[in-house]
Amino acid sequence: MNLFALSLKLHTGISVLTFELMSNHIHALFYGEDTDIRAWFKCFVKLLKHNLDHASDAIISLEGKCFPINNDDYLRNTLLYINRNGFVISPEESPFSYPWGANRYYFNPEAKLRFSVSKKVLKFREKRAMTRSALFDKAEGLFLVDGYISPMCFCDITAGESLFRNARQYFTKVSKNLESNKDIAAIIMESSYYIDDDLYAYLVAFCSKQYGCKNPTMLPAAEKIELAKKLHYDFNAGNKQIARMLKMDLSAVYSLFPL
C-alpha cells in the first residue's frame, strides 16, 4: 500500500479514482495517458522488487494490462467491479471494509472522518525506510492511517463518487450489479468468483423468466444441466458452487466439467 502511494507521487500526470490490491494481482482505475500509466506501473514493480525482502517470483513477473474506457456506463461499472473485488474473494469483508484499496472511503463519511481525526504525517525517515531511496524525500501530502498511507491522500474519491447520483444508487449497484460485473470480468479476462447469494438471486430471476419456475432446484434434469453450463461458462462458478446452487450430485457436475 505504501509503495503504491509513493510511486504515484513520481507520476503526477495520472490520477487514480480507485484501486484494490489483491494477493496476486492489482486492479486500478486511472485517468491519464496509456504511456504514463505504463511508466508508473514499471516504477511500482521496481519498488516492489527492491523493497520487499519477501518479493516472490509472482511480483517479479508482474505485467500490466491497460483497458481503455470509452463511455460513462463502462466507467461506472469498472469502478464498481474494483470496489467489490476484495469482498467477493473474502467472506470476512464488505465493499466498505476491505482495507487494501480506496473502496472503503466511497460514500462512507465515517471512514473519511476517521482519516481526518487519526491521520499521522509520514515522516522523512519513514519514507526512506519504506523505499530505501532519496527519490521520495520531497513527496508531500501523505498521511498514515492504520500504519499505511491512506488512499484519501492520493485517490480522487470525489471524482469517483460524482459518477453516481447519490449514496443509495452506489450501494445498490455495488451490492447487486451482477451482470455488469460479469461483463467487466470478460473484458479483462479475469476468472471471477461470485458469492452464493449473488448467483442464487440471479438464478431465481433467470429461471422465473426462462422456465416459469422461481426455484432452480425444482427444475428437471435437462434444465439443470443448461443452468450448470451457464454458471460455469458465464460466471466461472466452481463445481461445488454449482452443486450447491442447483442441488445436483457433485459427481454429476464433475462429469460435466472435469478438472
N, C-alpha and C positions, 0 to 999 in steps of 0.2 A: 504493500500500500504506500509506504513512504517513497520507495524508488519510483513508483508510478507517478506520484505527485511531483517529485523533484524533477523527473525527466521532462515533464510538461513545462516547467519553468524555463527550460532551454529552448522551447519551441513555441514562442508566443504567437506565431501565425495561425495556430489552430486553437479551437476551443472544444471542450468536451461537455456534452449535455448529460450523459450518464455513462456508467460502466459497471461491470461486475467482474471480479477476479474469482475464477473457479480453481479447482485443484489441478487441472491440466490444460486450461485454456482461458482466454480472456474475451469478454465482449465489451465493446466501447462504441459510443455514438459520437462522432466528431463532426464539427463544422470546419471545413478547410479544404485545401488542395490535396489531391492524391499524393503528390510528391512530398509535400510537407508532412503528411501523416506517416508515410513510409519512412521518412527520415527520423521522425520521433520514435517509431517502433524499433528501428535499429539501435537508437540510443538507449531505449528502455531495456532491450535484451542484453546489450553490452553491460549495462549497470547490473543486471541480474547476475550475469556471468562473473563479474569482478567482485561483487559484494556479498553474494550468498555463499557461505562456506559449504553449504549442502546442495549447491546447484547441481541438478541432475542432468542426465542426457536429454530429458524432455525439455528442460529450459534451454539448454544449449542449442537444440534443434528447432526452437520455436520459429514458425513462419507466420507472417501476417497476410491476411486477405482483405482487400477493400471492396465494398459493395456500394456503388453509387445509389443515392436515394433521390428520386425524381418527382415525388408528389407528397402531399400532406398526409394522406392515409398511410402510406408506406412509412413515413417518418414517425407518426404516432405509434404504429404497430411495432416498429423496431424498438422504440423506447420502452414500450410495454413488455416486449419479449425479453429485453435485457433486464428490466427491473424485477421480473418474476423468476429469472433463471435460477437463482440460489434457492428460492422457495420450492421450486419443482424438484430439485435434487435433494434437498434436506428437509425431512418431515418435522424437524425441530424449529424451522424458521417460517416467517411470513415475508411477503414483499416489503414489509415495514420494519423488519428486524434483522434480516441478513446483514452482517456487519461489513462485508468486504466489497462495498460499492457505494454508489450515490443513492440507491433505491430508497433507503430508509428516510431520506430527507424530503421525498416528494409528498407534498400535501400533508406534512407531519409537523405541525407547529411546535410540538413538544421536543422533537429532535433538534429543530432549529434553535429553540430556546436553550436547550442543554448545551449546544455548541457555543452560544453567546455567553453563557454563565460559566462553563467549566473549561473553556479553551485555554491552552497554555502556549506561550510563544516558543517556537522551535529555535533553540539556541545555536549559536555558531558551532560550538564543539559537537553538538548533536548532529548537525549537518555533515560535519567532517567524519564523524563515526559511522554515519549511515552510508556515505558514498566513497569514503577513502579518496576524496578528490577536493581540490580547491575550486572547481568549476561552479559550485553552487553556493559559494560564500555570500554572494550578493542577492540570492533569492529571498524575496520578501513576501509578507502576507501569508505565511504558513503557520498554522496553529495545530497543536496536538489535542486530540480527544481520545481517551482510552489507549493512549500510548502510540497512536499513529496520526499522521496528518489527515485532518478531516476533509472529506470531499467538498465541504462547503467553501474551502479555500481555493479550489481550482475548477469546480464544475459550475456551469451556468444553469442552476436549478430553476431560476426564474424563467429563462427562455424555454426550458423543457415543460414547465407547468403551463406556460401560455398556449401550448398545443391543445389544451383541454378546456372545456367550458368552465368546469369547476371541479372540486374535490369528489363530488358524487360520480361524475362521469368517469374520472380517472379510476376510482375504486371499482366501479362496475366493470370497466374494461380490463383492468389488471387482474381481476378475480375470475372473469368468465370469458375472456376473449380467445376461446379455444381454436376456432377456425383460423383466425389471423395468426396465432402462434404457430399453427401447423404450416401456414404459407411461408412465414419467415424462416422456419427450420428448413423447409425445402430449398429456399433461395440460398441460404448459407451452407447448405449441405451438412447439416448437423443432425445427428441421431438424438432427437429429444425424447424425453420420457415425461408422461403426463400422470398426474395423481389419479387414483381410482375415482374420486368424486367428480373430477372434470370429465373423465371419459364416460362415466355412467350417466351423467346428466346429458351428454351428447347422444349416447346410445338411446336413451328414453325418447328424446325428441326425434331422432332419426327413425327409430322403429315405429313410432306413432304415425309419422308421415308416410313411411315406406310400406309398412305392413299392417297398419291399423291396430297395432298392439303396443302398449306402453311398457310392457315387461319383457326385456330381451331374453330373459331366461326361460320364458314360456314358448318361444318360437320353435318350430320344427327343426330337425337336424340340418336340413339343407340351408335354411335361412341363417342358422347359427354359423355355419361354415362361411357363408358370404360375409357375415359380420366379423368373424375372426380374421378373414383376409383383409377387410377394411381396416381393422385395428392394427394389424401387423404392417401393412404396406403404407397406409396413410398416416398413422400415428406412432409408428415404431414401438408399439406395445410389445412387451415381452410375453413369452408363452405362459408364464404363471399368472400374469395380469389378465391375459385373455381368458384363461381358465376360470379365474375368479369372477370376471365381469359376466361371463355367459354361463357359468356353472357347467362347464364342459369337463370331461375327464382329461386330466393333464396329458396322459399318453396320446389321446386323440389329437390334442393341439400340437404335440411334438411330431406326430406323424405328418401334420400339415406343414410345419415349419421346423425341420430338423436343424440342430445346431451345427 
